[in-house]
Amino acid sequence: MFATGIENSIPTIDHGKTRIDEMAVCGHYERWREDFDCVQEIGINYLRYGPPIYRTYLAPNKFDWEFTDLTFGELKRREITPIVDLCHFGVPDWIENFQNPDFPRLFADYCGEFAERFPWVQLYTPINEMFICAVFSAKYGWWNEQKKDDRSFVTALKHLVKANVMGMIEILKRRHDAIFIQSESSEYYHADSPGAIGRAEVLNQMRFLSLDLNYGRRVDSGMYQYLLDNGMTREEYEWFLEHRLKQHCIFGNDYYQLNEHRVFADGHTVAAGETFGYTEITRQYYDRYGLPVMHTETNLWEGAHGD
């Protein structure tokens, strides 16, 4: 399977006042037929694609499927197989952000409604890059809730992963042979000096949190303490162990030149460039989860230009 994608990310900035809709930025809402033409012109039959959730999911049990019916009907007609991306870095205004404890249940309802309406769809990425979404929203303070503390990060992470698992459950009720291709950032942290080794070790455990929870794998002891210290209850943790859907999954990993980091003794990090490279880091994830791998996102640098 060789795929391309049309990104449907929709994070908010300015404390929820401004939404960055990538489909609007690139003109997809007006030129989606031309975009599908381009997919076919380069000979690709698989497309990472999904509806913009904030335009589609208007309120509990209220949906506007008009644009989705048009675009997915056309994908089906053209025999382009979608890998359906249902939540990409943002939620509708009425859900507010990833601190909302109702998000997993509400998102699961959305997944169920989509699968009911489009029963011919088999391939899904319910939530894109759960780890990065939680980090950027609740640890770096860049998007959505714009928090910068460990408790907010753990809250966002547990809600994102639970929503992903609950979404898979609802989809499987309607499509028993559904396949879930996680698109998750593959990270690595290199210690810059002996004084940075401890911090690098912590970060290299933390990078696995979203997938450990998603696949029902017990986290390392240090991460278990970290989760409980920052608001996850033992019952919440055990829920992930009891809802293990790994057998329905393909591990999709994203590798960019910014995915490797140098960690300094004072804790700050900078980009390390391609040090280990995709193959070595992917091997680390494969050894941990033992799942088939799809390389789901990347970039190339040519001179000063990135693609």
N, C-alpha and C positions, 0 to 999 in steps of 0.2 A: 504494500500500500504506500503510494507516494501522494502526499496531500499538499495543498496550499490552504490559505485561510483569508477570511475577511474579518477583521477584528471588530468585536461588538462591545468593547470596554466602555464603561459609563461611570467612572468615579466622580465624586463631587469634591470640590475644593472650596476655599473661603467659608469654611464651617457650614457647608451645605448650601451655600447661596449660588454656587456656579457648578454646573454639570459639564464634564468633558465627554461628549459623545463622539467616539471615533468614526462611527458610520456617518454622522452629520458632517464632521470635519472633512472627510474624504468624498462627500457627495454621493454616498451609496444610496440614500433614500430616493434620489432622483435618477440615478444611473445604474441601478442594480442589474438591469438586463445586460448592459454593456460589461459590467463586472463579470457576470456569468459567461458572456462571450469570451472574455479574456481567459477565464479558467479553461474553457474548451480549446481555445486557440493554442495554448501551450500543452495541450494533450493530457491534462490532469482530470481524473474522474472522481477524486475524493476532495472534499472541501470542509475545513473547520469553519463552522458557521452557526449562528444562532440569532434568535430574535432579540431586540433590545428590551430587556426585562422591564425597564421603567416605563416604556411606552405600551407594553403589552399587559402587564399585571397592574391593574388600576386600583384595586381594593380587594379585600378578602372575597373570594368567589366572584370577582368581576374581572373580565379579560377582554382585550381588544385584539382579535386575531387577524384583522384585515390584512396588514402588511405581511404577516407570517404566512397566511394562506396563499397570498400571491407568490411570494418568493419560494416557499417550499413546494408549492404546486409546480413552479417552473423548474426547480431542481429535479423533481421527480420526472417531469416530462423530458428533460435533457439527459436523464440517467446519470446525474452527478450525485454521488453518495455523500450525504452530509455526516460529519462528526459534530453533533449538536452541542453547542456551547450555551448553556442556559443561564449562567451568572458569571460575568466577567468584571470583577473589581468594583461592583456597585449594586445598590438596591433601589427600588422606587422610593420617592420622598416619604410616602406614608409609612414605610418600614423604618426610615431614618438612617440606620447604619448597623454595623455588625455587633454592636453592644446589645442590641435588642434580643432578649431571650426568646421571643416569639419567632425569630427569623427561621430556625430550622423547620418548624411546623408549617409556616407559611410557604417556604420554598418547596417543601415536599408536596404541598397541594398544587403548586405551579407545575412541578415536574409531572405529577399525575395527570393534570389537565392536558399538558402538551402531549404526553404519550398516548392518551386517549384519543386526541384529535389527529395525531399522525402515527398510526399504528405501523406504518411501513418503515419507520425509522428504527434502526438497530443500534447505531453507534452514538455514544454520548460522552461528553465531558461535562458532567453536571455543574461543577464549579471550577473555574480556571485558577491555577496557581494559588491554592489556599494559603500556603505559607507566606508567599510574597504579599498577598492581599492583607493578611493579618499584620505583617511587619510594617508595610507602608501606611496602613490605616491606624494602627494602634501602638507602634513602637517608634517609628520615625516621624509620625505626625504630619504626613504629606497629604493624605486623602481622607475622605469620609468622616469618621469621628475625630480624626486628627489628634489622637492621644499619643503620649510618649512614655508609657510606664508598663512594667511587666504585667500587672494585673489586667490592664486593658488589653494587652497583647494576648494573654491566655484566654480572656473572655472572647475576643474576636476569633481566635483560633478554634476554640471548642465549639463555638456556634457555627463557624464555617464548615468544619469537618462533620459535625453532626448533621448539618443541613445536607451535605453531600451524600452521606450514608442514607439518610432518610429519603432523599430524592431517588437514590438508586433503588431503595425498597419499593417505592411507589411505581417507578418505571417497570421494575421486574414483575409487578402484579399484572401489568398490561402487556408486557413483551418479555416472555420468559427467557428468550435467548438474547436479550440485550447485552451488549458489551460496553464496558466503561473504560475509556482511555484517559487516565489521569494526565493532565498537563501540569507538571509541577517543576519548579525551578530546581536545578541540580547545583548545589553550592559546595564550596570548599574554602576553609580558612587556614592560611599558612602562618605559622608563628614567625615573626620577624626576628626574634631573639629568644634566648632561654627564658627571660622574664615574661614572655608573652605566651608560653606553652600552655599554661593553665587556662587562660581565657580562650585560646584557640580550641582547646579540647572541649570546653563548654559549648562554644558555637558550633563545633562539628557534631555534637550530640543534638543540639537544638534544631539543626537543619532537617533532621528526620522526623520532627514531631508530627507534622501534618500527616505524613504517610504512615507512620507507626499507628496513629489513632485510626486513620482511614482503613488500614488493612487489618486492624485488630491485633497488632503486634505489641507485646509489652515493651514499654519504653525503658531506657536505661535508668538505674536507680537515682542518679543525680537529676535527671529530667522529671522523674516521678515526684521527687521532693519539690522541685521547682514548680510543677503544675499545682500541687496541693498548697504550697506556700502562697500561690497567686490566684487562688479562688476556685480551682477545680475541686469538686468533692470526690471522695472515693467512689460514690455511686455513679457519678458522671463518668469517671474513668472506666469503671467496670462495664458501663453501657457499651463503650467502644469494643471491648473484648468480646462481648456477647453478640455483637452485630457485625460479624466478620463476613464480608462479601468479596474477599480477595479472589475467589475462584472465578468471578465474573469480570476481572479487571486485566487491563494491559497497563504496564507502567510507562506512561508518556513523560519524557523529561525534556526540559528546556535548557539549552546551554548557550550563554552569551559570553562575550569577552569580559563582562563585568561580573560574572558568576564566581570567579575566584578572587579571594581577598587576602591582603596582608594585615595581620593583627599585630598591634604594638603593645608594649608592656602597660601603657596607660589605658588600654582598652579600645582606642580608636582604630578604625580600619580604613584602608585605601584599596583601590582595585589592583589586583596582581597580574592582570592580563592572562594569557593562556600559558599557564605554568605546567600543571598536570595534563590539561587538555581533556576533551570530551571523553575519550575512550577510558582513561583511568578513573575518572569520577563516575562515569556510568557503571563501571565494573563494581565500584563500592556499593552503589544502590542495588545493583543486580544481586550481589552477594547477600545483601540484607533481606531482599524481598523474594528473589527467585521467580520473578514474573517475566513474561515476554516484554520486550522493550520497543517502544516507538520513539524516535527522536522527533519531538513535536514542535519545537521552536528553535531558531538560531538566528545569528546575524553574521555578516561578512564585512570586513573593513577593507576598503580599497582606497589607499591614500587617505584623504580627509573625509571620505563619504562612507556612511554606513547604510546597509540594506537590511 
